Amino acid sequence: MKFGERLKNFFMGRPALTDELLDDLCDLLIEGDFGVAQAYETAELLKERCRKEKKEDASAVLSLLLEDQLRKSPAPQLLAEDDRLTVVLLLGVNGVGKTTTAAKLSHFYSAKYNKKTILAAADTFRAAAIDQLKLHGQRLGVRVIAHKHGGDPAAVVYDALEASLSGGAGVVIADTAGRMHTKSALVEELRKIDRVVESKASCACYLKYLVLDATTGRNAFAQAEIFHEAVKLDGVILTKYDSTAKGGVVFSLSSELRLPVAYICTGEKYDDIEIFSPKLFANDFAGIAQQAETTRGTLMQNA
């Protein structure tokens, strides 16, 4: 059962928000990957808002509260708003789906914005990552810039920028190696890449996205803390958000780190990526499935 359905069932037949009910709600929110303090704060806000506004549909009020939490972070930048080059650096630990996300973004930019992209295989520490990105490039008809295994990631980005500037590509997407526990290596590698971007494309829209696996729960928040401290992030891409993912960590990212989610991936196909909608996500988390389905098409059309 999806977590939203559990939350919706929790409120069914329980019109009165008793203290005991709110305690149970806190436990359920924590199960959904909320932080403890945030779960209790949300429950208290729900009680106060329902009392003040004399609302009986607690799940609908909860959805509005959750949406408010998601809007505490600034809206993420998705692409350059003009004709400038956009450089997207994908960060994250191994196994979260960075390489596949790079391919999905390339497909998305092409389909939605008619942008020509170049993929940069800057994860030179894993030969499999280079081969995987090349395979995605072949399937999508997208150029992939790659060096040999063990090469300099910054040099790969340099060549990708040169190729984009000479070939008219509007977006460069760089897949990087998994880093977290070796923070010093992460910082040094990104400093080199930063210098390359500054020297080759100083006017580019330069975005650093952290890729997080939605099924890892609160561990995803710990990863975000470390990366955000080491490198100023511009947003998050949430992967593997399917029936097994709860997603409560997203609210902590927004409320505590002021870190917005830019995109969400819901499957393995290239089309399974969309711009993150706070309203749709809050509805889904609160179990308002019907409303979520009816608003999805409108939100995607207006995104």
C-alpha positions in Angstrom: 0.0 0.0 0.0 1.3 3.4 -0.9 2.0 5.7 2.0 -0.6 8.3 0.9 -3.3 5.6 1.1 -2.2 4.8 4.6 -2.4 8.4 5.6 -5.8 8.8 4.0 -7.2 5.7 5.7 -5.8 7.0 9.0 -8.3 9.9 9.0 -11.3 7.9 7.7 -14.0 7.7 10.4 -12.0 9.9 12.8 -13.5 13.4 12.6 -12.3 14.5 16.1 -8.6 15.4 16.3 -7.9 14.1 19.8 -4.5 14.3 21.5 -4.2 10.5 21.1 -5.0 10.8 17.4 -2.4 13.4 16.9 0.2 11.3 18.7 -0.6 8.4 16.3 -0.4 10.9 13.4 3.1 11.9 14.5 4.2 8.2 14.6 2.8 7.7 11.1 4.5 10.8 9.7 7.8 9.6 11.2 7.2 6.3 9.5 6.8 8.3 6.3 10.4 9.7 6.7 9.5 13.0 8.5 12.0 14.2 11.1 10.7 13.8 14.7 10.5 17.5 15.5 8.9 18.3 12.1 6.3 15.6 12.6 5.2 17.0 16.0 5.1 20.5 14.6 3.0 19.5 11.7 0.5 17.7 13.9 0.2 20.8 16.1 -0.3 23.0 13.1 -3.0 20.7 11.8 -4.9 20.7 15.1 -4.7 24.5 15.3 -5.7 25.1 11.7 -8.6 22.7 11.8 -9.9 24.3 15.1 -9.4 27.9 13.9 -11.0 27.4 10.4 -13.5 24.8 11.7 -12.4 22.3 9.1 -13.5 18.7 9.3 -11.5 17.2 6.4 -8.2 16.8 8.2 -6.5 15.1 5.2 -7.2 18.2 2.9 -5.9 20.6 5.6 -2.8 18.4 6.0 -2.2 18.6 2.3 -2.3 22.4 2.4 0.1 22.4 5.4 2.5 20.1 3.6 2.3 22.3 0.5 3.2 25.3 2.6 6.2 23.4 3.9 7.4 22.7 0.4 7.2 26.3 -0.5 9.6 27.4 2.2 12.4 26.7 -0.1 13.0 29.0 -3.2 11.6 27.8 -6.5 14.4 25.9 -8.3 15.9 27.2 -11.5 15.4 24.6 -14.2 17.1 26.1 -17.3 18.5 29.4 -18.4 15.6 31.8 -19.0 17.3 33.2 -22.1 19.5 31.7 -24.9 22.5 31.1 -22.6 24.1 27.7 -22.3 22.9 25.7 -19.3 25.4 23.5 -17.5 23.9 20.8 -15.2 26.2 19.0 -12.8 24.6 15.9 -11.3 25.9 14.9 -7.8 25.2 12.1 -5.4 26.4 8.8 -4.0 26.7 5.7 -6.0 23.5 3.8 -6.8 21.0 6.7 -6.7 20.5 6.7 -10.4 22.7 9.7 -11.6 23.6 8.2 -15.0 20.0 7.3 -15.9 18.8 10.7 -14.6 21.3 12.4 -16.9 19.7 10.5 -19.9 16.2 11.3 -18.7 17.0 15.0 -18.4 18.5 15.0 -21.9 15.4 13.5 -23.3 13.2 15.9 -21.2 15.0 19.0 -22.4 14.8 17.9 -26.0 11.1 16.9 -25.8 9.8 19.9 -23.8 12.2 22.7 -24.7 13.6 21.5 -28.0 17.1 21.9 -26.5 20.1 20.1 -28.0 22.1 18.5 -25.2 25.5 17.0 -24.7 26.2 14.4 -22.1 29.5 14.5 -20.3 30.8 11.2 -18.7 32.5 12.9 -15.8 32.2 9.8 -13.6 35.6 8.6 -14.8 36.1 6.4 -11.7 33.6 3.8 -12.9 34.1 2.3 -16.3 30.6 1.0 -16.2 29.2 4.5 -15.8 31.0 5.7 -18.9 29.7 2.7 -20.9 26.2 3.2 -19.6 26.1 6.8 -20.5 27.4 6.0 -24.0 24.6 3.5 -24.4 22.0 6.0 -23.3 23.5 8.5 -25.8 23.2 6.0 -28.7 19.5 5.2 -27.8 18.6 8.9 -27.6 20.7 10.1 -30.5 22.6 12.4 -28.1 26.4 13.1 -28.3 28.4 11.8 -25.3 31.8 13.3 -24.4 33.9 10.7 -22.6 37.6 10.0 -21.8 39.2 6.8 -20.7 38.6 5.2 -17.3 40.5 7.1 -14.6 40.8 10.3 -16.5 40.3 13.8 -15.2 36.5 14.7 -14.7 37.2 18.4 -15.2 38.9 17.7 -18.6 35.7 15.8 -19.7 33.6 18.8 -18.7 36.0 21.1 -20.6 35.7 19.1 -23.8 31.9 18.9 -23.4 31.8 22.7 -23.1 34.0 23.2 -26.1 31.7 20.8 -28.1 28.6 22.7 -27.0 30.0 26.1 -27.9 31.1 24.9 -31.3 28.1 22.7 -32.1 25.3 24.8 -30.8 24.1 22.6 -27.9 22.0 24.5 -25.4 22.6 22.2 -22.4 25.6 20.2 -21.1 24.7 17.5 -18.5 27.6 16.1 -16.6 27.4 12.8 -14.7 29.9 12.8 -11.8 31.3 10.2 -9.5 29.6 9.2 -6.3 31.0 11.2 -3.4 30.0 11.7 0.3 32.3 10.2 2.8 35.4 11.7 1.0 34.2 15.3 1.3 37.6 16.7 0.6 37.8 14.8 -2.7 34.3 16.1 -3.6 35.2 19.7 -3.0 38.5 19.6 -4.8 37.0 17.8 -7.8 34.2 20.4 -8.0 36.5 23.3 -7.6 38.4 22.1 -10.7 35.1 21.8 -12.6 34.0 25.2 -11.4 37.2 26.7 -12.7 36.6 25.0 -16.1 33.0 26.3 -16.3 34.2 29.8 -15.4 36.9 29.8 -17.9 35.0 28.3 -20.8 31.4 29.4 -20.2 31.4 32.2 -17.6 28.0 33.4 -18.7 26.4 30.0 -18.6 23.5 29.1 -16.3 25.4 26.7 -14.0 23.2 24.3 -11.9 24.3 21.7 -9.3 21.6 19.2 -8.7 21.8 16.5 -6.0 20.3 13.2 -7.1 18.6 11.3 -4.2 17.0 7.9 -4.0 13.5 8.3 -2.6 13.5 4.8 -1.1 16.5 5.5 1.2 14.3 7.5 3.7 16.1 9.7 6.2 19.5 8.7 4.9 18.7 10.9 1.9 18.5 13.9 4.2 21.9 13.1 5.7 23.3 12.9 2.2 21.8 16.3 1.3 23.2 17.9 4.5 26.7 16.7 3.6 26.6 17.7 0.0 24.9 21.1 0.7 27.5 21.9 3.2 30.4 20.9 0.9 28.9 22.4 -2.2 26.2 25.0 -2.6 23.4 23.0 -4.2 20.7 24.5 -6.5 18.2 21.7 -6.1 17.4 18.0 -5.8 16.3 15.4 -8.3 14.3 12.7 -6.6 14.6 9.2 -8.2 12.7 5.9 -7.7 9.6 7.6 -6.4 7.3 4.7 -6.9 4.9 2.6 -4.7 7.7 1.7 -2.2 8.9 5.3 -1.6 7.3 7.3 1.2 8.8 10.7 0.4 8.5 12.5 3.7 12.1 13.5 3.5 11.3 16.0 0.8 9.5 18.2 3.4 12.6 18.2 5.6 14.8 19.2 2.6 12.5 22.2 2.1 11.8 23.3 5.6 15.2 22.6 7.2 17.7 23.0 4.4 15.6 25.4 2.2 16.6 23.0 -0.7 14.0 22.7 -3.4 13.2 19.6 -5.5 13.5 20.4 -9.2 12.5 17.1 -10.8 11.0 13.8 -9.8 11.5 10.4 -11.5 8.8 7.8 -11.2 10.0 4.9 -13.3 12.7 3.5 -15.5 11.6 4.9 -18.9 13.1 8.1 -20.4 9.7 9.7 -20.1 9.4 9.0 -16.4 10.7 12.4 -15.2 8.7 15.6 -14.6 9.1 19.0 -13.0 8.4 18.8 -9.3 5.0 20.2 -8.2 4.6 21.0 -4.5 0.8 20.9 -4.8 0.7 17.5 -6.5 3.3 16.0 -4.2 1.6 17.2 -1.1 -1.8 15.8 -2.4 -0.1 12.5 -3.1 1.5 12.3 0.3 -1.7 13.1 2.1 -3.6 10.5 0.1 -5.7 12.8 -2.0 -5.3 10.6 -5.0 -8.3 11.7 -7.0 -7.3 15.4 -6.7 -3.7 14.5 -7.5 -4.8 12.8 -10.7 -7.0 15.6 -11.9 -4.5 18.2 -11.2 -1.5 16.3 -12.7 -2.4 17.1 -16.4 -3.0 20.8 -15.6 0.2 21.2 -13.6 2.3 19.5 -16.3 0.8 21.7 -19.0 1.5 24.8 -17.1 5.0 23.8 -15.8 
